[in-house]
Amino acid sequence: MREVPPTAGLPLVWRDLIPAGHHLEHDLADFLQVPEVQITCSGTAAQIITLRTIQRESKRRKVILPAYTCPLVALAVLHCGLDPVLCDLAPGHFDFDPVKLSALCDDDTLAIVATHLGGRVANLDLILELASDYGIWVLEDAAQSLGATWEGQPVGMIGDAGFYSMAVGKGLTTYEGGILLTRDATLRTQLKSTAADIAPFKWNWELMRSVELLGYAALYQPWGLPLAYGLPLRRALKQGHLIEAVGDDFSDDIPLHQVGSWRKAVGANALKRLPDFIRNTGARASERLARLSAIPGISVLTDTWGGQGTWPFFMVLMPNARARDAALARLWESGQGVSRLYIHALPDYPYLQGRLINTDTPCARDFASRMLTVSNSLWLDDDAFARILTEIASSAS
Ligand SMILES: Cc1ncc(COP(=O)(O)O)c(C=O)c1O
């Protein structure tokens, strides 16, 4: 039995586990061609460190988020005692609705979280304009988009600060981890000082994450994934626990600690293969994207606005929720890497209920109800991809 992961993560090889004198911060800064990066214990921790730093400079309380994103983004805002304000999406897209975003910005807005979802590059033009008009910070959430660029610049370096995730299954992983970056040298120093205050080294966390990273190295293979990914997925689906099935079952407990040197060394070793991996998955995506997009009635999200994204998976918008659910009924449990991204728009997570501002977000709900993802893992072979195309086409018709 073989299983394709829902996103194309860079597999580890056993040599990655042996420290080889590489330096993750230095090598990542080199890879991204930026002056410096900061490693954090997760993308969420990077977001918290940034919000904690900028909230010292301002009495503003509102942080604007897309109404369809990772629920951890809202939990991070709440963790900092700030107010998550949702902005609805543009119809059929993950970008903000421009009219609604403009209406939400005011003198109490601390930050806008601009989100490069699933490797795709967000349209930053209006966000940057509003930010400059109102004195708002722009935080780029590029959790799933390491390697993506906008007008030749790495995403994350265009706003005031940005972050990538190195969680399990992402392009580059330390099992959990984050990469925080900013253009501003003063802010960079402040971010490091905040991290030193709120995220000290913790042995228990480092030990647990190191064991988890070893498990990932062993099992992130087509023959290991049925056990590590497929089994819990199918169990959760059988019980109807959709939030658990996609790993959206988060809580307010957000660990904040440093990443130890062994995990960084593993990341630095794997990073040597990342440019090739991004090239190969990109080449595979451009060929498969054309075939997926040719299916009548569906749309596949692509890069616009000067963006050059990465391709962990394809985001496919079906004509309606019934067609999406019909396709998933045939494909989700098939082991071919077809899945959903986040189960709900943010207002519909039970653990966020009553905690978010502006929950009237019909386009985000529509997006959540019609979208499915198709893995761009290099382990998804042509025959399996052809079967996926057939099932999507018959569900969409
Ligand atoms: C869009 C987005 N933002 C933020 C996060 C949080 O990152 P992390 O899991 O590293 O905390 C994720 C996680 O997948 C994400 O997909």
The ligand as an SDF file (V2000), in Angstrom:
LIG
                    3D

 16 16  0  0  0  0  0  0  0  0999 V2000
   -1.7010   30.1380    5.9220 C   0  0  0  0  0  0  0  0  0  0  0  0
   -1.0930   29.6870    7.2180 C   0  0  0  0  0  0  0  0  0  0  0  0
   -0.7580   30.5890    8.1360 N   0  0  0  0  0  0  0  0  0  0  0  0
   -0.1850   30.2360    9.3000 C   0  0  0  0  0  0  0  0  0  0  0  0
    0.0850   28.9170    9.6030 C   0  0  0  0  0  0  0  0  0  0  0  0
    0.7200   28.5630   10.9020 C   0  0  0  0  0  0  0  0  0  0  0  0
    1.9920   28.0140   10.7220 O   0  0  0  0  0  0  0  0  0  0  0  0
    2.5770   26.9490   11.7550 P   0  0  0  0  0  0  0  0  0  0  0  0
    1.8010   25.6850   11.5910 O   0  0  0  0  0  0  0  0  0  0  0  0
    4.0060   26.8060   11.3910 O   0  0  0  0  0  0  0  0  0  0  0  0
    2.3990   27.5310   13.1120 O   0  0  0  0  0  0  0  0  0  0  0  0
   -0.2530   27.9400    8.6800 C   0  0  0  0  0  0  0  0  0  0  0  0
    0.0150   26.5240    8.9560 C   0  0  0  0  0  0  0  0  0  0  0  0
   -0.0680   25.6840    8.1200 O   0  0  0  0  0  0  0  0  0  0  0  0
   -0.8490   28.3220    7.4560 C   0  0  0  0  0  0  0  0  0  0  0  0
   -1.1970   27.4090    6.5450 O   0  0  0  0  0  0  0  0  0  0  0  0
  1  2  1  0
  2  3  1  0
  2 15  2  0
  3  4  2  0
  4  5  1  0
  5  6  1  0
  5 12  2  0
  6  7  1  0
  7  8  1  0
  8  9  2  0
  8 10  1  0
  8 11  1  0
 12 13  1  0
 12 15  1  0
 13 14  2  0
 15 16  1  0
M  END
$$$$
